[in-house]
Amino acid sequence: MSDVLALAGVSVVRGGATLLKEIDWEVEEGQRWAVLGPNGAGKTTLLQLASGRMHPSTGVVGILGEVLGAVDVFELRPRIGLASASLADRIPGSERVGDVVVTASYGVVGRWRESYDALDHSRAGELLEALGAAHLRDRTFGTLSEGERKRVQIARALMTDPELMLLDEPAAGLDLGGREDLVRRLGEIAGDVMAPALVLVTHHVEEIPPHFTDVLLLREGAVVAQGPIEITLTAANLSATFGLPLHLEQRGSRYLAWSD
C-alpha cells in the first residue's frame, strides 16, 4: 500500500493560536479513518490541510504523492472528494441538484458555461441513486432538508472518482432517522474495496459507519491516540480525548459512548 496522506511534524498557528501541534499521521490506500475530538480539537483544520485548502505553519503535508506548497493545488483538488458545511454554504440555493453533482467535474460551484456529456449526467444520476437521492435530481438545492443536502454533497464528492474522500461531520444536524440512513449508506461505501481512502470527521462514536478501519483522536490540536480502530478506540482513550470519564461499548459494527 502507498500513502494517500502523510503529515510529518505538522503544526498550524493562526492569529497567535495553535490549532494543530506536531501532527504525525499517515493514511494509506484502502483505509477508512474516523477523526474524533471535541470542539476546538483541530479536526476541521486537519481536513483543510488534507484537502489542500490550507498550508501548515511548520512541517510537511503529502497528499496523493505531492507535497503541499510544491504543487498546483488547483490540479490536486479535483483528485480529492470533499463534503463539508463550508462547501455547502457556497452552493447557490437556486442550483438544480443534478447540476450540484455534475459541476464537481470542473471543480466549480454553480453552473456557468461548462459543457457536460451524457456520461457525466449518467454518473451523477447513479451516485444520487446510490445515496437515495435520485428523486431530488430536479429540485433546487435551497429547498432540500439538511439530510437531503448531506446526501447530495456526498454524491458530488464522489463525482470525479476521487483518490481520497473527506467528510466533515456528515451527520451533523440530522435527526435519528436521517443519521442512521446516512451512516448505513456511508458504511456501504466504506465496505466497497473500489472506494477511495476515506477520512470522516465527527464528534460522536455513534456516527462511525461500519467498515471503518482506523481512528485518530485529537484534543487541543494534539494527537491523543491513533491506529486500528479495534485497539485504539477504547474507553480510556475516549475519556482522555473528551476530558471526562466515558464508557464505550461496541454493538456489532457500531459504537456507543456515555458518561455516568
N, C-alpha and C positions, 0 to 999 in steps of 0.2 A: 504494500500500500504506500501511497505518497501523500505528503502533506497538502491539504487544501488550505488550511490556515496555520500559520506559525508565528507566534508572538514571543519575542525574546527581550526580557528586561524592559517591558513597555510601561511607561508612565504617561499620564495626561494631566497637565496643570492648566487651568483656565481661571483667569481673574484672581490669582493667588490661592485658589482652592485646588487641592489634589483630588482628581476624580478617579484615577487608577494609579496603583503603586506597584511597580516592578512585576508586571504580569508575565509569566511564562506559561504558554498554553499552545497545544497543537491539536488540530482537527484533521483526521485522515479520511480518505475516501471510504464511503460506506458507513461512517459513524453518524450517530444521531445524538446530539448533545442537548441537554437541558441546562440552562443557566439560571440559577436560583439565588435570590437575595432580597433583602428588604429595600424599601425606597431609599435612594441615595447610595446604593451599594456600588454603582458603576456599570450596571447591566446594559443600559441603553448606550452609554459611551462605548462600551466594548463592541456593541453591534455597529455603531457608527464607524469604528475602526475597521471592522471586518467587512463592511460594505464599501470601503474606500471613500467615505464621506467625511472623514476626519483623519488628521495625521497625528501621530504621537509626539509628545514633547521630548521624550527620550526613548531609546530602544528601537527595535526593528520589527516591522509588521510585514510578513509574507502572505500574499493572497494568490492562490492558483498559480504558483510558480513565479510570481512577480513580486518585487519589493516596493512597498508603498513609498512614494517620493521619487522613484526612479522609473515610473511607468505612467502612461497617459491614463488617468482614472476613467476617462470617458470611453476608452476602449475596454477597460476592465469591468466596469459596472454592468454591461449587458450580460456578462457571464455569471452574474450574481442575482438571484431572485430575492426580493425584499418585500415584506409586508409589515407595515408599521403605521401607527397613528399619524405620524408626521407626513408620510406619503399620502395617506388617505385624505388629509386636510387640503392637499394640493389638487385633488381631483375635482373638476368642476361639477357642481350638483346637477347641471343640465346634460352631462355626458351620458350617452346611452351605455348600458352595461357591457354590451358586446364590444363597444369601442374602448371602454376602460381596459378590457383584457387585451385586445388586439394591439393597442398602441404600445404595449411593452416591447413589441418587436423593434421599435425605433427608440426605445428608452425615453419616451416623451409622455407627458401627462396632458391630455386634451387633444382631440383630433384636430389636425391642421390641414396640410396639403399632402400628407404621405399617401402612398398607394399600397394597398394590400391585395394579395391574390386569394383565390378560393381556398388554398391550403391554410393560409393564415386564419381565415374565418372559420374553417372547419376545425382547426386545432383549438381555437378559442371556445367554440361550441362544445367540444369534447371535454375540455377542462371544466367548464361550467357544469356540464352534466355529471362529471365525476364528483363534484363538490355539492351536488344537489341544488344547483342554482340555474339550471338551463331555462327554467320558466321566467327568469328575470332578465333574459337577454335584451329585450326591447324596452325595459324600464329605464328610467333615468337614475343615476347614482344617488341623487339627493332624496329620492322617495323611498330608499331602502331602509330597513331596520338595521340595528347595529350588527346582528348576527348575519344578515344577508350581505352587508358590506364586508364583513370578515371573509366570507367565502369567496366573494368576487376578488378581493385583494390577493388571496392565496392563488386563485386561478391566474390572475395577472402575473404573480411572482413565478409561476411555472411556465408561462407562455414561451419564453425563449429557451426552454430546455436547459436551465442553468446548471452549472457545475457545483454551486453552493447555494443553499436556500436559507434565508434568515427570517425568523418570525419573532417580532417584538410584541410580546403579550397578546397573542392572537385571541385569547378567550376573555380579555378584559371587557367588562361591561355587558357580558352576556348573562341571560338568566340560566337556570339549571338545565333546562332542556336544550337551549342553544349551545351551552358549553359542552354537554355530553355528545351532542351530534357532531360538533366540530372536533372534539378530542378523538372520537371514533374515526372520522374521516382522515385526520392527521395520522392516526395510528395505521390506517391502510396505506397511506403514502410512505410512512416510515418503514413498513414491512415490505415494500417493493424494492427488490435488490437493484432495480434500474434507477431508483430515485437518487437525487443528488445528496451530498452530505448535508445534514440538517443541523441548524442551531436554533433552539427555541428558548426565548427569554420569558420567565414567569415569576410571580411571587408565590405560587401555590403548587405544592406537590400533586394536588388533585388534578392539575391541568397537564401533567406529564402524560403524553399518549403512550400506548403500548409500543413496543419495539424500539424504544429509545435505549441507547447503549451506554451512555456516559453522562456524568453530571459535573458541573463546575459551580461551586458555592462561593459567593462573594459577600464581603461585609466591609463597608467603609473603603471601597476601592481596592481591597486586598483579597487574595485567594485564601479561603478557609480550608478548602479541600477540593480535589479534582480526581477523576478517574472513573473506572467502570461503575455503573450505577448500582449494581448489586452489592458492592462492597463499600462504596463511598457515600451513598445516601443512607445515613444512619441517624438515629435519634440524637446522638452526641454531636455529630457534625451539623445537623439541622439546628440544634439548640444553640451552638456556638455562632451559627450564621445569623439567626434572628434575635439572639440576646435574651432568650427566656427558655425555661425547661419545656421541652416538647416531647411528645410521644409520637412514634411513627409506626404505621402498620402497612404491610403490603397485602393487598387482596387481589389475587390473580395477577394481572399485569398492571394494576393501578395502585396508587399510594394514598394514604390518609394520614394527616398530621393533626394533633390537637394538644392543648395545654391543660393542666389541671384546673 
